[in-house]
Amino acid sequence: MITAIVLITADVDRIPEVAQEVAELDGVSEVYSVAGDADLIAMVRVRQHDELASVIADRLNKVVGVTGTATHIAFQTYSKHDLEAAFSLGLE
């Protein structure tokens, strides 16, 4: 699985609508409304690199109200949740 973190800037008047429309796109697992340089952060999860262009360039960038994006592709995932699951295998 390939994970991309997409920082989205949006028209202030459309942030909630943009978030909802982006969240409904295939390949987008969640969207966060955030403070800072970006208005929203979308987590995109696909099976192949080619699918990133389809999700981000072809659909996400065309949502009305999206004014810009910056995409970061994850190399490795480190998660407290994953570690807890691994250590609890076989334990009751």
Contacts in CASP RR format, 6 or more apart in sequence:
PFRMAT RR
TARGET T0000
AUTHOR 0000-0000-0000
METHOD contacts of the structure
MODEL  1
MITAIVLITADVDRIPEVAQEVAELDGVSEVYSVAGDADLIAMVRVRQHD
ELASVIADRLNKVVGVTGTATHIAFQTYSKHDLEAAFSLGLE
1 45 0 8 1.000
1 46 0 8 1.000
1 47 0 8 1.000
2 45 0 8 1.000
2 46 0 8 1.000
2 47 0 8 1.000
2 48 0 8 1.000
2 49 0 8 1.000
2 51 0 8 1.000
2 52 0 8 1.000
2 73 0 8 1.000
2 74 0 8 1.000
3 43 0 8 1.000
3 44 0 8 1.000
3 45 0 8 1.000
3 73 0 8 1.000
3 74 0 8 1.000
3 77 0 8 1.000
4 43 0 8 1.000
4 44 0 8 1.000
4 45 0 8 1.000
4 46 0 8 1.000
4 52 0 8 1.000
4 56 0 8 1.000
4 71 0 8 1.000
4 72 0 8 1.000
4 73 0 8 1.000
4 74 0 8 1.000
5 41 0 8 1.000
5 42 0 8 1.000
5 43 0 8 1.000
5 44 0 8 1.000
5 71 0 8 1.000
5 72 0 8 1.000
5 74 0 8 1.000
6 41 0 8 1.000
6 42 0 8 1.000
6 43 0 8 1.000
6 44 0 8 1.000
6 56 0 8 1.000
6 60 0 8 1.000
6 69 0 8 1.000
6 70 0 8 1.000
6 71 0 8 1.000
6 72 0 8 1.000
7 37 0 8 1.000
7 38 0 8 1.000
7 40 0 8 1.000
7 41 0 8 1.000
7 69 0 8 1.000
7 70 0 8 1.000
7 71 0 8 1.000
7 72 0 8 1.000
8 18 0 8 1.000
8 22 0 8 1.000
8 38 0 8 1.000
8 39 0 8 1.000
8 40 0 8 1.000
8 41 0 8 1.000
8 42 0 8 1.000
8 60 0 8 1.000
8 66 0 8 1.000
8 68 0 8 1.000
8 69 0 8 1.000
9 37 0 8 1.000
9 38 0 8 1.000
9 39 0 8 1.000
9 66 0 8 1.000
9 67 0 8 1.000
9 68 0 8 1.000
9 69 0 8 1.000
10 18 0 8 1.000
10 19 0 8 1.000
10 39 0 8 1.000
10 40 0 8 1.000
10 65 0 8 1.000
10 66 0 8 1.000
10 67 0 8 1.000
10 68 0 8 1.000
11 18 0 8 1.000
11 65 0 8 1.000
11 67 0 8 1.000
12 39 0 8 1.000
14 64 0 8 1.000
14 65 0 8 1.000
15 33 0 8 1.000
15 39 0 8 1.000
15 40 0 8 1.000
16 33 0 8 1.000
17 64 0 8 1.000
17 65 0 8 1.000
18 39 0 8 1.000
18 40 0 8 1.000
18 63 0 8 1.000
18 64 0 8 1.000
18 65 0 8 1.000
18 66 0 8 1.000
19 31 0 8 1.000
19 33 0 8 1.000
19 40 0 8 1.000
21 63 0 8 1.000
21 64 0 8 1.000
22 28 0 8 1.000
22 31 0 8 1.000
22 40 0 8 1.000
22 42 0 8 1.000
22 60 0 8 1.000
22 63 0 8 1.000
22 66 0 8 1.000
23 30 0 8 1.000
23 31 0 8 1.000
23 42 0 8 1.000
25 55 0 8 1.000
25 59 0 8 1.000
25 60 0 8 1.000
25 63 0 8 1.000
26 55 0 8 1.000
27 44 0 8 1.000
27 45 0 8 1.000
27 46 0 8 1.000
27 51 0 8 1.000
27 55 0 8 1.000
28 42 0 8 1.000
28 43 0 8 1.000
28 44 0 8 1.000
28 55 0 8 1.000
28 60 0 8 1.000
29 43 0 8 1.000
29 44 0 8 1.000
29 45 0 8 1.000
30 42 0 8 1.000
30 43 0 8 1.000
31 40 0 8 1.000
31 41 0 8 1.000
31 42 0 8 1.000
31 43 0 8 1.000
32 40 0 8 1.000
32 41 0 8 1.000
32 42 0 8 1.000
33 39 0 8 1.000
33 40 0 8 1.000
34 40 0 8 1.000
34 41 0 8 1.000
38 70 0 8 1.000
42 60 0 8 1.000
44 52 0 8 1.000
44 55 0 8 1.000
44 56 0 8 1.000
44 60 0 8 1.000
46 52 0 8 1.000
46 55 0 8 1.000
52 71 0 8 1.000
52 73 0 8 1.000
56 69 0 8 1.000
56 71 0 8 1.000
60 66 0 8 1.000
60 69 0 8 1.000
61 68 0 8 1.000
61 69 0 8 1.000
END
